[in-house]
Amino acid sequence: MESLISSVPNLPIFFLGFMIIYVIAYFGVFRNWSPKLRPEASSCLISYAHGTPAVFLASFAIAAQAQSGFAAQNTDFQNTVLDYSIGYFLTDLLHYLYFYPSDILFIMHHLATLFVFITCRYLVLHGAFAILVLLILAEVTSFCQNTWTLASARRMDVPIAAKLYELMSPPFYVFYTVVRGFAGPMFVYQMGVFYLSGKADDVIPRWISVSWIVVVVVAISVSIMWIANLWAELYRESTKRKNVEKKLR
């Protein structure tokens, strides 16, 4: 309880930090971008500030844990990393609620993610190992995804952005597919087998562990559908380009 109380201030500090970054991005870094693109670009900037640092922080937190496992008690460092991610997702949730209130899919994704992080961090105080591994799998592609997203947003009016988008798309799609389509499901399967066996019921109520699994399975399924659509679009564009080249010969 003492460690919990001492670490509570981390969350408002992280939340304030991400809010400041968002405001700087919106009113400073991307002030010359069109009103339609500024919100998404600002969201990408706070994602840069969260994604890659979260991967390293979560990795260190897991490596420093004396007794790891799906039911292991959270360490103070792990709780700090969870607070860091909660602060980010709260900020990005406000972004979607204000600029894209009709984007129910992303709003529900952020609410579900926050439920997993908050219950792990503040309710059961166990299971951070599993949640942080999932965080690593979710955020290890974030740098590439944010860069690809920004390039995509400006590819129609900035030639170098169009070139970057074209160069990045195939390797990014491969990277994302391997992580979300193979590594993620494999880990979630192990996580599901453990929690459904009841081995963690003494420290993590079954309804919470099952809800974690449901949230993650849905999130991975949506990610797989998203990348599958991108692969299909890339194939259509490639086929169309080849047909145009044939006609020009």
N, C-alpha and C positions, 0 to 999 in steps of 0.2 A: 504494500500500500504506500509506503514511503517513497519508493522509486516511482510509482505511478504519479503521485502528487508532484514530485519534483520535476517530472518531465512534461506535465500538462502545458506549461507556457510555450513549448515548442510549436504546437499547432497554430495558435494565433500569429506567432512570429513568421512561420512559413507561409501562412495564408496572406499576411500583409506583404511579404516579400514578392510573392507571385502576382499579387494585385498591382504592386508598384511596377513590376516588369511589364505587365500588360498595359498599364497606362502609358509608360514610356514608349512602348512599341506603337500603340495606337496614335498617340499625339506627337510622337517624335520620330521614331525610326521609319514608320510607314505613313507619315503625314501627307506625302505627295502621291500616295496610291489612291486609286478610285475608291469611293465610299463602299462599293460592293466587295472590294478585296481587302480593305483594311482590317475588318474584324477577323477574317480567317488567317491573315498574315500575323496578326497579333497573337492569335491562339497558337500558331506555329512557334512563335518566339518563346512563349512560356513553356511550350512542350520541349523546345531545345533545352531550356533551363531545368527541366525535370527529367526527361528521358534518359540521356546518357549518364548524368550524375546518379540517377536512381539505380541504374544497372551496377555501377561501381559500388555504391553505398550498400545495396542489397547483397552483392557478392561478398563484400568485406564482413557484413553483419552475419552472414551464414558461415563464412570461414572461421569467424571468431567465436562461434557458438560451441560451447564445450560438449553439449549433448544435443545433437540435431535429430530431427525426426518429425513426422507429421503431428505428433501430439506433444512435442517438447514445449516447455514454457518459454515465452518470449524473453529475450534479453532487453536491457535498457536501450542498447544500440539499435536493435531491431524495432523497438517501439518508436524510436526517433525517426527511422527510415519510413515507417508507416505514417507517422505524422507528416513527414515531408510530402508523401504522395497524397495524403488526404488534403493537405493545403492546396496542392496543384489541382486535384479534381474538383474541389469546391470552387476554385477560381474559374476553371474552364466550364463548370456547370452554370455559373452565373453568366458567363459569356454566351452560352447557348440559350439560356432563358431570356436574355435581353435581345440578342440579335436574331436568333433562330428559334423562337418559341414553338414553331410548328414541326421542328425536327425531333419528333418523338423518339426515334430510334436512338440517337446520340444522348438525348436527355435520360432515357431509361438506362442506357449503358452506364452513364456516369453515376446515376443513383444506385444501380446494382453494384457497381464497383465500390462506391463509398460504403455501401452496406457491408461488403466483405471486409474492407479495411477497418472500418469502425468497430465491427463486432470482434474482429481479431485483436484489435488494439485496446479497446476499452471495456469489452464485455467478458470475453473468455480468457484473454491474456495468454493464450496458447495457440499454436499452429502457425506462427509467423514464418517458420521455415518453408512451409508449403506456399504461403501467400507471397513470400519474397521471391521464390523460384518462379512463380507465375508472373510476378512483376518484371523479373529479368527477361522472361520470354516475351512479354508484351512490349517492353520498352527497348529491347536490343535493336529493333528495326526502326526506332523512332527518328533517329538522326537522318537516315536515308529517306524515310517517309516524309518528314517535314521539308527537306530539301527538294524532294520530288514534287511535293504539293505546291511549294512556292514557285518552282519552275513551271509547273502546269498552269498556275494562276496567271503568269505573265508571258506565256509562250506565244500568245497571239500578237503582242505588241513589242516584245523584246527578243531579237534574234538569238542572243546568247542563251536566253531562258529556254527557247524552243530547242536549241541544240542540246542543252543540258538535259531537258526532259526526254529527248529522244535517246540520248546515251544512257541515261539512268534507268529508264523503264525496264528493259529486260533483266539486268542484274538485280534490281530492286525487287522485281516480281519473283525471281528465283529465291532470293534471300528470304523474303516474306513467306513464300510458299513452304520452304523447308522448316522455318520456325513455327509458323501457325498451322501448317498442314501436317507436320510430322512430329517435331519435338514437343509441341504443346499437347496434342492428343495423347502421346505416349506418357507424359508426366501426369496428365489428368487421369488417365487410366489407373496408374499406380496410386494416385491420391484417392480415387474412388474406391478401389479395392480395400485400402486401409480403413477409411472412414466408415464404409458400409459394413465392415467386419465388426464394428463396435468397439475396437481397441482404444478409441479416443473418447468414448462416451463419458468417462469419469471426469474429464476436464473440458471437453467440448460437447455440449448437448447435441444429440443426433440431428435435431431440426436445423441447427446452425451449420453443421458440417455438410448435411445434404443440400442445404440452400447454397452453400459455397460451390458445391459441385455443379448444381443446376445453373448458377450464374456463369460459371466458367465455361461449361459446355455450350451454352447459348452464345456466349461471346465468341468462342472459337468458331462455332458454326457460322455466325455472321461474318467473321473475318475470312473464312474459307469462301463463302459466297461472294464477298467483295473482291477478293483476289482472282477468283474464277471469272468474274465479269470483266476484270481488267485484262486477263489473258485473252478472253474472247474478243475484246475490243482491239487488242494489239494484233491479233490474228486477222481480224477484218481489215484493219488499216494496212497491214502488210500485204494482204491479198489484193486490196484495191490499188496499192502503189505498184505492185507487179503488173496488174492488168493495164494500168496507165502506161507503164514503161513498154509493154509489148505493143501497144497501139502506136507509140511514138517511133518504134523501130521501122 
